[in-house]
Amino acid sequence: MKIDIDRNRCIGAGQCALTAPKVFTQDDDGFSELLPGHEDALDGAAVKEAVKVAVRVCPVQAITIE
C-alpha cells in the first residue's frame, strides 16, 4: 500500500491524524503529512483499515492509496 497526500488540496482539517494517528500527523502549518516510515507498506490490519477510513473522511479527498 502506498499513501499519497496532495498537499495542494489539503486544507488541514486533521481528520486523517485523528483517524490514524500512527500514520498521519500535521506539520507546523496544520497540513497533513505522513509520519516517517509510513510512505509505503503498513504493518497490521488495524493500521491499514485506519488509513482506509482516513481516506474516506478527508473532506477534500487529499489522501489516496494504491
TORPA-4810 file (N, C-alpha, C, O; in nm, 3 decimals):
<nodes>
NODE_1_0.085_-0.117_0.000_0.000_0.000_0.000_0.090_0.124_0.000_0.179_0.136_0.084_M
NODE_2_0.066_0.214_-0.093_0.138_0.340_-0.098_0.039_0.452_-0.069_-0.070_0.456_-0.126_K
NODE_3_0.078_0.541_0.020_-0.008_0.652_0.061_0.046_0.781_-0.001_0.166_0.806_0.001_I
NODE_4_-0.044_0.861_-0.058_-0.005_0.989_-0.115_-0.097_1.097_-0.061_-0.218_1.078_-0.052_D
NODE_5_-0.039_1.211_-0.025_-0.115_1.326_0.022_-0.095_1.438_-0.078_0.019_1.480_-0.102_I
NODE_6_-0.203_1.488_-0.135_-0.197_1.602_-0.227_-0.191_1.728_-0.142_-0.293_1.777_-0.095_D
NODE_7_-0.071_1.780_-0.125_-0.051_1.896_-0.037_-0.116_2.022_-0.094_-0.140_2.117_-0.020_R
NODE_8_-0.143_2.025_-0.222_-0.213_2.140_-0.281_-0.362_2.136_-0.251_-0.429_2.239_-0.253_N
NODE_9_-0.414_2.019_-0.223_-0.556_2.001_-0.195_-0.586_2.004_-0.045_-0.695_2.045_-0.005_R
NODE_10_-0.491_1.960_0.037_-0.511_1.951_0.182_-0.549_2.087_0.241_-0.488_2.189_0.208_C
NODE_11_-0.651_2.087_0.328_-0.693_2.210_0.396_-0.662_2.208_0.545_-0.695_2.302_0.618_I
NODE_12_-0.599_2.101_0.591_-0.561_2.092_0.731_-0.674_2.061_0.826_-0.671_2.103_0.942_G
NODE_13_-0.775_1.989_0.780_-0.889_1.955_0.866_-0.847_1.863_0.981_-0.909_1.865_1.087_A
NODE_14_-0.744_1.782_0.959_-0.691_1.697_1.065_-0.764_1.566_1.086_-0.732_1.494_1.180_G
NODE_15_-0.862_1.534_1.002_-0.937_1.409_1.018_-0.847_1.287_1.004_-0.869_1.186_1.070_Q
NODE_16_-0.747_1.296_0.917_-0.656_1.182_0.898_-0.575_1.156_1.025_-0.560_1.041_1.067_C
NODE_17_-0.524_1.262_1.086_-0.444_1.247_1.208_-0.530_1.197_1.325_-0.481_1.124_1.411_A
NODE_18_-0.656_1.235_1.328_-0.746_1.186_1.433_-0.783_1.041_1.410_-0.796_0.964_1.506_L
NODE_19_-0.800_1.003_1.284_-0.843_0.868_1.249_-0.729_0.767_1.255_-0.749_0.655_1.303_T
NODE_20_-0.612_0.805_1.208_-0.497_0.714_1.201_-0.371_0.783_1.255_-0.280_0.814_1.177_A
NODE_21_-0.365_0.809_1.385_-0.252_0.883_1.443_-0.119_0.810_1.438_-0.015_0.872_1.460_P
NODE_22_-0.120_0.680_1.409_0.006_0.606_1.395_0.068_0.627_1.258_0.182_0.588_1.234_K
NODE_23_-0.009_0.689_1.167_0.037_0.707_1.029_0.048_0.855_0.992_0.144_0.895_0.927_V
NODE_24_-0.052_0.935_1.032_-0.058_1.075_0.990_-0.031_1.169_1.107_-0.058_1.137_1.223_F
NODE_25_0.021_1.285_1.074_0.036_1.394_1.169_0.008_1.522_1.092_-0.026_1.517_0.974_T
NODE_26_0.023_1.635_1.157_0.009_1.763_1.089_0.139_1.840_1.108_0.201_1.837_1.214_Q
NODE_27_0.179_1.910_1.000_0.302_1.988_1.007_0.279_2.117_1.084_0.171_2.140_1.137_D
NODE_28_0.380_2.201_1.091_0.370_2.326_1.168_0.262_2.420_1.115_0.213_2.506_1.189_D
NODE_29_0.225_2.405_0.988_0.120_2.488_0.929_-0.018_2.423_0.939_-0.117_2.481_0.895_D
NODE_30_-0.024_2.303_0.997_-0.150_2.234_1.016_-0.190_2.140_0.905_-0.299_2.082_0.908_G
NODE_31_-0.104_2.123_0.805_-0.137_2.037_0.692_-0.092_1.894_0.718_0.003_1.869_0.793_F
NODE_32_-0.162_1.801_0.655_-0.136_1.659_0.675_0.000_1.619_0.622_0.046_1.667_0.518_S
NODE_33_0.064_1.527_0.696_0.187_1.464_0.648_0.196_1.326_0.711_0.137_1.299_0.815_E
NODE_34_0.272_1.241_0.644_0.293_1.107_0.695_0.403_1.106_0.799_0.501_1.179_0.788_L
NODE_35_0.385_1.024_0.900_0.493_1.004_0.996_0.605_0.929_0.926_0.577_0.849_0.836_L
NODE_36_0.729_0.952_0.962_0.840_0.882_0.897_0.821_0.731_0.898_0.781_0.672_0.999_P
NODE_37_0.852_0.669_0.784_0.842_0.525_0.772_0.708_0.474_0.725_0.691_0.352_0.712_G
NODE_38_0.613_0.561_0.698_0.480_0.517_0.656_0.447_0.556_0.513_0.330_0.565_0.476_H
NODE_39_0.549_0.580_0.432_0.525_0.619_0.294_0.477_0.501_0.210_0.404_0.520_0.112_E
NODE_40_0.518_0.381_0.246_0.485_0.264_0.165_0.404_0.163_0.247_0.295_0.195_0.295_D
NODE_41_0.455_0.043_0.262_0.380_-0.065_0.327_0.353_-0.033_0.474_0.434_0.028_0.543_A
NODE_42_0.236_-0.077_0.517_0.196_-0.058_0.656_0.179_-0.193_0.722_0.128_-0.287_0.660_L
NODE_43_0.221_-0.203_0.845_0.208_-0.329_0.918_0.077_-0.332_0.994_0.039_-0.235_1.059_D
NODE_44_0.010_-0.443_0.987_-0.109_-0.467_1.068_-0.238_-0.429_1.000_-0.249_-0.324_0.936_G
NODE_45_-0.336_-0.515_1.015_-0.467_-0.494_0.954_-0.537_-0.372_1.012_-0.604_-0.299_0.939_A
NODE_46_-0.522_-0.348_1.142_-0.589_-0.234_1.205_-0.536_-0.102_1.150_-0.613_-0.008_1.129_A
NODE_47_-0.406_-0.095_1.128_-0.347_0.028_1.073_-0.393_0.048_0.929_-0.428_0.159_0.890_V
NODE_48_-0.395_-0.058_0.851_-0.441_-0.048_0.712_-0.586_-0.002_0.707_-0.622_0.082_0.624_K
NODE_49_-0.669_-0.055_0.794_-0.809_-0.015_0.797_-0.822_0.132_0.839_-0.905_0.204_0.783_E
NODE_50_-0.744_0.176_0.935_-0.748_0.316_0.978_-0.710_0.410_0.864_-0.768_0.518_0.849_A
NODE_51_-0.612_0.370_0.783_-0.573_0.452_0.668_-0.687_0.459_0.568_-0.715_0.566_0.513_V
NODE_52_-0.755_0.347_0.544_-0.867_0.347_0.451_-0.979_0.438_0.501_-1.043_0.507_0.422_K
NODE_53_-1.002_0.439_0.632_-1.103_0.528_0.690_-1.058_0.674_0.673_-1.140_0.760_0.641_V
NODE_54_-0.931_0.702_0.695_-0.879_0.838_0.679_-0.899_0.888_0.537_-0.931_1.004_0.516_A
NODE_55_-0.881_0.800_0.441_-0.905_0.837_0.301_-1.051_0.878_0.282_-1.079_0.977_0.216_V
NODE_56_-1.141_0.803_0.341_-1.285_0.831_0.325_-1.328_0.958_0.398_-1.416_1.029_0.349_R
NODE_57_-1.269_0.987_0.514_-1.317_1.101_0.592_-1.251_1.233_0.554_-1.294_1.339_0.601_V
NODE_58_-1.148_1.230_0.471_-1.084_1.354_0.429_-1.187_1.439_0.352_-1.240_1.393_0.250_C
NODE_59_-1.218_1.560_0.399_-1.323_1.639_0.336_-1.291_1.686_0.194_-1.382_1.725_0.120_P
NODE_60_-1.164_1.684_0.156_-1.127_1.729_0.021_-1.060_1.619_-0.060_-1.005_1.646_-0.167_V
NODE_61_-1.065_1.495_-0.011_-1.007_1.380_-0.079_-0.860_1.404_-0.118_-0.819_1.377_-0.231_Q
NODE_62_-0.782_1.455_-0.023_-0.641_1.484_-0.047_-0.552_1.360_-0.031_-0.435_1.364_-0.068_A
NODE_63_-0.607_1.252_0.024_-0.528_1.131_0.050_-0.572_1.021_-0.046_-0.691_0.995_-0.062_I
NODE_64_-0.474_0.959_-0.108_-0.502_0.844_-0.194_-0.412_0.730_-0.154_-0.303_0.750_-0.101_T
NODE_65_-0.459_0.607_-0.180_-0.378_0.489_-0.155_-0.379_0.402_-0.280_-0.476_0.397_-0.355_I
NODE_66_-0.268_0.334_-0.299_-0.256_0.241_-0.413_-0.220_0.105_-0.360_-0.205_0.011_-0.438_E
</nodes>
